[in-house]
Amino acid sequence: MDKNYGELYNILGWGEEYFAVNTEGHLSVKPFGRWTEPGQEIDVHSVIVEALATQPNDSTSKSQFPMILRFPDVLKNRIETLHNAFNSAMESTGYTSRYQGVFPIKVNQNKYVVQDMVRFGQQWNYGLEAGSKPELLIAMSCLPVTEAEPKPYLICNGYKDADYIALALSARAMGLNPIIVLEMEEELAIVLDQYRKLQQKLPDDDAVRKKFEPIIGIRAKLLTKLPGHFGSTAGKHGKFGMLADQIYEVAETLGKEGKLHWLQLLHFHIGSMIPTTGKVYDAVSEAAGIYCNLVNEHGAKWLATLDCGGGLGVDYDGTRSGDSDMSVAYGIQEYASAVVQAVRLKCDYNGVAHPVVCTESGRAMASHHSMIILETLSAIPEPQDEDTSEQLLNRIQDLSYKQPRAPVGGATAAVYSHAADLKKHGIEMYKLGKKLGKRVVADANTVYNYHMNLSVFSLLPDFWGIGQLFPMMPVSRLNEEPTLKGTLVDITCDSDGKIENFISRENTLPLHLFEPSLGGYYVAVLVSGAYQEAIAGKHNLFSGPTLVRVNSSTTKDGGFEIERVDLGPAADEIIGSMRYSVEEDIITVIEKKAKGTEEEERVWAWEMVEPLMTKALTTMPYLNEYKVPEPEPEPEPIP
Ligand SMILES: Cc1ncc(COP(=O)(O)O)c(C=O)c1O
């Protein structure tokens, strides 16, 4: 390959492990991370072409943009990397317990993502974290029921009502391992009450009754705080959890009820994107201190797990600086070492047995495995008022043909006048030349608005909501210099539907001249597999994208297999989600209006409306096969 312009997007910074530019000048995925061998990279452009040609599941419509490409092998690699990191940190420091983590469902609730997490993590008893009743139901259906110990955790976080707690208790009766994490002191009374009520439904068998006893955790509100957007989760005034003294009171209450053996886990979560290992260490050390006090001073000798929550960050801008919400100054191994070291030192100092370390790492598990593919619809320069460089060049050429003629004869006055004309002409040429020079420089800096088949609200809600930046780059032509500066304009909102902030901290992204004759020009939004699908909004009733699941082949020919293509929600589903009955409120009403009254007899209007309405209702709302028609040829002049 002659040139590789991947560096313009800092691909080595945020993507070194999983992404590269191949010899074709295309973005490629390294599905096995560091263990990807030469020839195993997957060409993203080829995946897009094949996805477009693949018939989506359960649909007669064709695949369409926007798309999310998912690479399950990357997900698997993230889970392996996390477990290897903790195992090696524990082995190398003589840690005497184990790591057993959970995936927080809120990060990406998609069925295949959650099922993959459980399947890929099974060998490490990787569990799930739920923060609501629907998430709990998903966890109850996805986690395996097993008699083998240790069972995967089903961590139940979030504010809870009686129904949530009863459902969590019933999950234990099913043979799962739910742990009800108390966010507030009041929740303990609900647990005791629901336990008593549900107990009456148990068979009269002591062994079953014993097994059914709740296991509870308490969420600690730590004083260690994060800077930036994610910092509001911890500190004295944080929304969730209890301060140390409240935790000790709950332990006392449990002791009085004879239920202290229920308390087996201490949890904290100080926020997402912890910027440095120093902060990780401080938070874990503070929590481990509370853990040791519970064991040593409050009789909580059944405590066995310290759940350090989420916060393992992703280096979105690839700077490894940790100086903004877009960057963290460490990798998974450094994070694991900081956690293990902090717990070990605190427990050793207090003479407390090392607990099982759990984390609820979400962002760092799910981000890398998927990318959003945006299709360019058109690209136009931001309008400028002055002459174009072409017009200026023409004027210079015109002027050069009109050089003042030399006078015939040598009269002084005529020579003087000719000199003055030459001077004037020269000045004019000079001025135009200068203007042209300026214009050429300005052209090079012209901002082009790339209109993309995109809704910022549906695909990148964190960009809109919290100013989150994601790496973005063209999928192809990366061996050709991207000479234009582009912003990405979506098809929804005038004021907010525009991407003009990028990880480079520039307001534009280097892009190529859009030439429809060369085929599609696609921009990938990378490291975007966490939170975006879960938080997505429905502005203008645009909604989810087409989902494409791409499996890698272990051969070394860059092979891949598209396992399935699932279209995003069609208009009827989205309209239905706004409480319309599509049949009664939309179809029947439009039919009636189109046909008109009996006297109006407008059946022909209904015949026109009906197929168009059906197509619009049954397809995704994004622009489909967008192409501006060629202008009609001028009619031949009549001779
Ligand atoms: C309680 C809890 N656990 C885990 C997470 C996941 O955090 P992260 O994605 O930073 O790993 C969150 C999300 O903010 C959370 O609120």
Ligand as a Chemical Component Dictionary entry (heavy atoms), coordinates in Angstrom:
data_LIG
# 
_chem_comp.id                   LIG 
_chem_comp.type                 NON-POLYMER 
_chem_comp.pdbx_formal_charge   0 
_chem_comp.three_letter_code    LIG 
# 
loop_
_chem_comp_atom.comp_id 
_chem_comp_atom.atom_id 
_chem_comp_atom.alt_atom_id 
_chem_comp_atom.type_symbol 
_chem_comp_atom.charge 
_chem_comp_atom.model_Cartn_x 
_chem_comp_atom.model_Cartn_y 
_chem_comp_atom.model_Cartn_z 
_chem_comp_atom.pdbx_ordinal 
LIG C1 C1 C 0 -24.350 0.373  39.424 1  
LIG C2 C2 C 0 -23.618 0.376  38.138 2  
LIG N1 N1 N 0 -22.790 -0.649 37.860 3  
LIG C3 C3 C 0 -22.101 -0.705 36.705 4  
LIG C4 C4 C 0 -22.205 0.291  35.768 5  
LIG C5 C5 C 0 -21.405 0.195  34.504 6  
LIG O1 O1 O 0 -20.405 1.142  34.483 7  
LIG P1 P1 P 0 -19.298 1.146  33.347 8  
LIG O2 O2 O 0 -19.998 1.077  32.070 9  
LIG O3 O3 O 0 -18.545 2.381  33.572 10 
LIG O4 O4 O 0 -18.427 -0.055 33.541 11 
LIG C6 C6 C 0 -23.067 1.369  36.004 12 
LIG C7 C7 C 0 -23.207 2.443  35.023 13 
LIG O5 O5 O 0 -23.014 3.571  35.200 14 
LIG C8 C8 C 0 -23.783 1.405  37.233 15 
LIG O6 O6 O 0 -24.608 2.419  37.513 16 
# 
loop_
_chem_comp_bond.comp_id 
_chem_comp_bond.atom_id_1 
_chem_comp_bond.atom_id_2 
_chem_comp_bond.value_order 
_chem_comp_bond.pdbx_ordinal 
LIG C1 C2 SING 1  
LIG C2 N1 SING 2  
LIG C2 C8 DOUB 3  
LIG N1 C3 DOUB 4  
LIG C3 C4 SING 5  
LIG C4 C5 SING 6  
LIG C4 C6 DOUB 7  
LIG C5 O1 SING 8  
LIG O1 P1 SING 9  
LIG P1 O2 DOUB 10 
LIG P1 O3 SING 11 
LIG P1 O4 SING 12 
LIG C6 C7 SING 13 
LIG C6 C8 SING 14 
LIG C7 O5 DOUB 15 
LIG C8 O6 SING 16 
# 
